[in-house]
C-alpha cells in the first residue's frame, strides 16, 4: 500500500522523532539503571486545571447528553460565553452565531483552515520558525508554501513590509502566531496590524494562532481582534490548554470573519463532531469564573524561568530571557558548533547521555536551526536538578 504524496510531504515531524528517541531511552533505562526520563520537550504542563472546572466536568459527565454526539448547534452556550469573554477581554462585539467556533484544540483550527479556504496550488505564507501545524495544514491542502524568515538579530520580528505587492497578490493565506512558539517572544501589536493591513489590501486570509494569549511575562499580548479588518479577512485561534491547564481536554475556539467561520463549520461537519458537552461546561466555568487562573499560572512560570536561566548560566549556557511563559529558546552552545553538531544531534545526545528531552529548533523550520526549545513543564526544583545532571555531560563536551 502506498502513502499519499501529501502525507509523504509532511515528513516524520519533530515531535514524532523525539517520541521515538524518548521511547528508546525508556526501554534502555529499564535494564540499564539509567536516570529516569525528564521530558521537557512538550508544552504539556504539570499544573492542574482549576478545581471548580474539574468539578463542573465531573458533575456533567453523568448527564446522558454528555455521551452523545455534539453537533454545531449544541455548542451555542459555549459560543455565547466566548462572545462575552471577547467583549470583556478586547472590547469587541462578536456574534456567537456566526463569528465563533468550538475547536478540538487550536491546532485543529490552524490545520483545517487551509482546507476550508484554499484550492490546490494556491500560496500560503508561514513564519520560519513556526509551529508545525502551520506548515502541516498547508501541506494537506496541497498549497504552495512560502516562508518569512525570522532572525534573532531582529528580535524574531516578522517583516511583512519586506513582501512586495506582487508577492502579496499571490498569497491566499498567512498563518502565524504571537506570542510565538517556539521562540517564546510575545511580539507587538503593530506586527499584527501590519499583517492585517496586508490582508485587507490584498484580500489575504490572516490566520492568527493565539493559544498563549494570557501567558505574557511582560505586558499584554497582541491580538488580531484589536486590528481593523478582522471581521472581513481575519480569524484568531485560542486555547484553554495553556492558561487554564486543560491541554489533555482539547478545548479551544476560533473567533473570526463570518465567511471563514462558515467554511470551517462546513468542513468540521464532515470531518468530526465536537467535544462532549461535559467538557464544554468545564470550559464555560473557566471563561466565566476562573479569569484569575492565567495570572497565577504566569507567576509560576516566571519563577521557573528565572531559576532555570540562573542554573543554565552557572553551567555556562547563556540563554536569552523569554517574554512568554512556558518555554526557553536556547542557542546551540559554541562548543557544539565547534564539534560540528547541529541542534538535533545535541538534543539526541543529551537525551541518550542524561535522560533529559528537549526539542531541536530545526523541527520548527530552517529558521530554528541551531536553537533548541526547553519547556518549563516541571517544578523549578526538578528542572534545577536536571541541569545539575547535565553538568558532567556539558563539561565532557565543552
C-alpha positions in Angstrom: 0.0 0.0 0.0 1.3 3.5 -0.9 1.1 6.6 1.2 -0.3 9.8 -0.3 2.1 12.4 -1.6 0.7 14.9 0.8 1.4 12.7 3.8 4.9 12.0 2.5 5.4 15.8 2.3 4.5 16.1 5.9 7.7 14.1 6.9 8.1 12.4 10.2 7.7 15.6 12.3 10.0 16.6 15.2 7.6 15.5 17.9 7.4 12.0 16.4 11.2 11.8 16.1 11.6 12.9 19.7 8.9 10.4 20.8 10.8 7.6 19.2 14.0 8.6 21.0 12.2 9.0 24.3 10.7 5.5 24.0 14.1 4.1 23.2 15.6 5.7 26.3 12.7 4.5 28.5 13.3 0.9 27.3 17.1 1.2 27.9 16.6 2.7 31.4 14.6 -0.4 32.5 17.5 -2.7 32.0 20.5 -0.4 32.5 19.6 1.5 35.7 19.7 4.9 33.9 18.3 8.1 35.3 14.6 8.5 34.8 13.4 10.3 31.7 12.7 14.0 32.3 10.6 15.2 29.4 11.0 19.0 28.8 10.3 18.7 25.1 6.5 19.3 25.0 4.4 22.3 26.2 2.3 19.9 28.3 2.0 21.4 31.7 2.3 19.6 35.1 -0.1 22.1 36.6 -3.7 21.1 37.4 -6.8 22.9 36.0 -8.9 24.9 38.4 -10.7 22.6 40.8 -14.1 24.2 40.0 -13.6 23.4 36.3 -12.9 19.8 37.1 -15.9 19.7 39.4 -18.1 21.1 36.6 -16.9 18.4 34.2 -17.3 15.7 36.8 -20.8 16.8 37.6 -21.8 16.9 34.0 -20.2 13.7 32.8 -23.0 11.5 34.1 -25.7 13.5 32.2 -26.9 11.5 29.2 -26.3 14.3 26.7 -22.6 14.4 27.6 -22.2 10.9 26.0 -24.0 11.9 22.8 -22.5 13.3 19.6 -22.4 17.1 19.7 -23.2 19.0 16.6 -22.5 22.7 16.0 -25.9 23.9 17.2 -25.4 22.3 20.6 -22.3 24.4 21.2 -24.3 27.6 21.3 -24.0 28.1 25.1 -20.2 27.8 24.8 -20.1 30.2 21.9 -22.2 32.8 23.8 -19.7 32.6 26.7 -16.8 33.1 24.3 -18.5 36.2 22.8 -19.0 37.7 26.3 -15.3 36.8 27.1 -14.2 38.6 23.9 -16.2 41.7 24.8 -14.7 41.9 28.2 -11.1 41.0 27.1 -10.9 43.1 23.9 -13.9 45.4 24.0 -15.2 44.0 20.6 -18.6 42.9 19.6 -18.7 39.3 18.5 -21.7 37.4 17.1 -21.7 34.0 18.8 -23.9 32.5 16.0 -21.6 33.4 13.1 -18.2 34.5 14.4 -17.3 31.9 17.0 -16.5 28.2 16.5 -15.6 25.5 19.1 -12.4 23.6 18.3 -10.7 20.4 19.4 -7.5 22.4 20.2 -6.3 25.4 18.3 -4.0 23.1 16.3 -7.2 21.6 14.7 -8.2 25.1 13.6 -4.8 26.1 12.0 -4.5 22.7 10.4 -8.0 22.6 8.9 -8.4 26.2 7.9 -6.4 25.9 4.7 -8.6 23.0 3.6 -11.6 25.3 4.0 -10.3 28.3 2.1 -7.6 27.2 -0.3 -7.6 25.4 -3.7 -4.6 23.1 -4.6 -1.6 25.1 -5.7 -2.6 28.4 -4.1 0.1 30.0 -2.0 0.2 30.3 1.8 2.8 32.1 4.0 4.1 30.9 7.3 6.8 32.2 9.6 10.1 30.3 9.8 10.4 29.1 12.5 6.8 28.3 13.3 4.6 25.7 15.0 4.5 22.5 12.8 0.7 22.6 12.3 1.0 25.9 10.4 3.0 24.1 7.7 1.1 20.9 8.1 -2.3 22.4 7.3 -0.9 24.0 4.1 0.7 20.7 3.1 -2.5 18.8 3.5 -4.3 21.5 1.4 -1.7 20.9 -1.4 -0.7 24.6 -1.1 2.4 26.3 -2.3 4.3 27.2 0.9 6.1 30.5 1.2 8.2 31.4 4.3 9.1 34.6 6.0 12.3 34.1 7.9 12.6 35.3 11.5 16.1 36.0 12.9 17.5 36.6 16.4 19.2 39.8 15.2 15.8 41.3 14.5 14.2 40.0 17.7 12.2 37.4 15.8 10.1 40.2 14.3 8.2 39.3 11.1 8.9 41.9 8.4 5.7 41.9 6.4 6.9 45.1 4.8 9.6 43.2 3.0 7.0 41.4 0.9 6.4 43.0 -2.5 2.9 43.8 -3.8 3.3 41.0 -6.4 4.3 38.5 -3.6 1.3 39.6 -1.5 -1.1 39.3 -4.5 -0.1 35.7 -4.9 -1.0 34.8 -1.3 -4.3 33.3 -0.3 -3.5 33.0 3.5 -0.9 34.0 6.1 -0.7 31.7 9.1 1.3 32.9 12.2 1.1 33.5 15.9 2.3 35.8 18.7 3.2 35.1 21.5 5.4 33.0 19.4 6.1 29.3 19.6 9.0 28.3 19.6 11.0 31.5 20.2 8.9 32.4 23.3 8.7 36.1 22.3 5.4 37.9 23.0 5.7 40.2 20.0 4.0 43.5 19.4 0.5 44.6 18.4 2.0 46.6 15.4 3.2 43.3 13.9 -0.4 42.0 13.8 -1.6 45.4 12.5 0.9 45.1 9.6 -0.3 41.6 8.8 -3.9 42.6 8.9 -3.3 45.5 6.6 -1.8 43.1 4.1 -4.9 41.0 4.3 -7.3 43.9 3.8 -5.3 45.5 1.0 -4.5 42.2 -0.9 -7.5 40.1 0.1 -5.5 37.6 2.1 -6.9 35.4 4.9 -5.0 36.4 8.1 -5.0 33.4 10.5 -3.5 34.2 13.9 -2.7 31.4 16.3 -3.0 32.7 19.8 -3.1 29.9 22.4 -0.5 31.8 24.5 -2.5 35.0 24.7 -2.6 35.0 28.5 1.0 33.8 29.1 2.9 37.1 28.6 5.5 37.7 31.2 5.9 41.4 30.1 2.8 43.4 29.3 -0.2 42.4 27.3 -0.1 40.0 24.3 -1.2 41.2 20.9 -4.5 40.1 19.4 -6.0 40.1 15.9 -9.2 41.3 17.4 -7.6 44.6 18.1 -6.9 45.1 14.3 -9.0 46.9 11.8 -10.4 44.5 9.2 -10.5 41.2 11.1 -14.3 40.9 10.6 -13.6 40.7 6.8 -10.3 38.9 6.5 -9.2 37.7 9.9 -9.5 34.7 12.2 -7.9 34.1 15.6 -7.4 30.8 17.3 -7.5 30.5 21.1 -7.0 27.6 23.5 -7.7 26.7 27.2 -4.7 24.3 27.1 -2.1 26.7 28.4 -3.5 29.4 30.7 -6.2 27.0 32.2 -4.0 23.9 32.0 -6.6 21.9 30.1 -4.4 20.6 27.3 -5.5 17.0 27.5 -9.1 18.0 27.4 -8.7 19.6 23.9 -10.9 22.7 24.3 -10.3 25.7 22.1 -12.2 28.1 19.8 -11.9 30.4 16.9 -13.2 34.0 16.5 -13.2 35.4 13.0 -14.8 36.7 9.9 -18.2 35.1 9.2 -17.2 33.6 5.9 -14.1 31.9 7.5 -16.1 30.5 10.4 -18.8 29.3 8.0 -16.1 27.5 5.9 -14.7 25.8 9.0 -18.2 24.8 10.2 -18.9 23.1 6.9 -15.5 21.3 7.0 -16.0 20.1 10.5 -19.4 18.8 9.7 -17.8 16.1 7.6 -14.5 15.6 9.4 -15.5 15.4 13.1 -18.0 16.1 15.9 -17.5 18.5 18.8 -16.2 17.9 22.3 -18.5 16.4 24.9 -20.9 18.9 26.5 -19.3 18.0 29.8 -16.0 19.4 28.7 -17.7 22.4 27.2 -19.4 23.1 30.6 -16.0 22.9 32.3 -14.6 25.4 29.7 -17.6 27.7 30.4 -16.7 27.8 34.1 -13.1 28.5 33.2 -14.1 31.5 31.0 -16.6 32.9 33.5 -15.4 32.0 37.0 -11.7 31.4 36.7 -10.4 34.5 34.9 -7.7 34.9 37.6 -6.2 31.5 36.7 -3.9 32.7 33.9 -2.3 35.3 36.2 -1.5 32.6 38.8 -0.1 30.3 36.1 2.1 33.1 34.7 3.7 33.7 38.1 4.6 30.0 38.5 6.2 30.1 35.1 8.0 33.3 35.9 9.7 31.7 38.9 10.6 28.6 36.8 12.0 30.8 34.0 14.2 32.9 36.4 15.6 29.9 38.3 16.2 27.9 35.2 18.0 30.8 33.5 20.3 31.2 36.6 21.1 27.4 36.6 21.9 27.4 32.9 24.1 30.5 33.3 26.1 28.8 36.1 26.5 25.8 33.8 27.8 28.1 31.1 24.8 28.1 28.8 23.8 31.7 28.3 20.2 31.9 27.2 18.1 35.0 26.3 15.3 35.7 28.7 11.9 35.0 27.1 8.9 37.4 27.4 6.4 34.5 27.1 5.8 31.9 29.7 6.4 28.1 29.4 9.4 27.9 27.1 13.1 28.8 26.9 14.7 29.2 23.4 18.3 28.1 23.8 21.1 28.8 21.3 23.3 26.0 20.3 26.4 26.2 22.5 29.6 27.4 20.9 31.4 24.2 21.8 28.7 22.2 20.0 29.1 24.3 16.9 32.9 23.8 17.0 32.3 20.0 17.2 30.2 20.2 14.1 27.0 19.3 16.0 23.6 20.6 14.9 20.6 21.1 17.2 19.1 17.7 16.5 22.4 16.0 17.2 22.8 17.8 20.5 19.2 17.0 21.6 19.7 13.4 20.8 23.0 13.1 22.6 21.6 15.0 25.6 18.7 12.6 25.9 20.9 9.5 25.4 23.5 10.6 28.0 21.4 12.3 30.6 17.8 11.3 30.0 16.6 14.9 29.5 14.5 15.5 26.5 14.3 18.9 24.8 13.2 19.8 21.2 15.5 20.7 18.3 14.7 24.1 16.9 15.1 22.9 13.3 11.9 20.9 13.8 10.1 24.2 13.6 11.7 25.1 10.3 15.1 26.1 8.9 14.9 29.4 10.8 15.1 27.4 14.1 18.3 25.6 13.2 21.0 25.8 15.9 18.4 26.6 18.5 16.6 24.3 21.0 13.3 24.6 22.9 13.0 23.7 26.6 9.5 23.5 28.1 9.2 24.7 31.7 6.7 22.0 32.5 8.1 20.6 35.7 8.6 22.3 39.1 11.6 24.5 39.4 13.4 22.2 41.8 13.2 19.3 39.3 14.5 21.5 36.4 17.4 22.7 38.5 18.3 19.1 39.4 18.1 18.2 35.7 20.5 21.0 34.9 22.9 19.6 37.5 22.5 16.3 35.8 23.6 18.0 32.5 26.8 19.3 34.2 29.1 16.2 33.7 27.9 15.8 30.1 28.4 19.5 29.4 31.9 19.5 30.9 32.9 16.4 29.0 32.0 18.0 25.7 32.8 21.7 26.2 
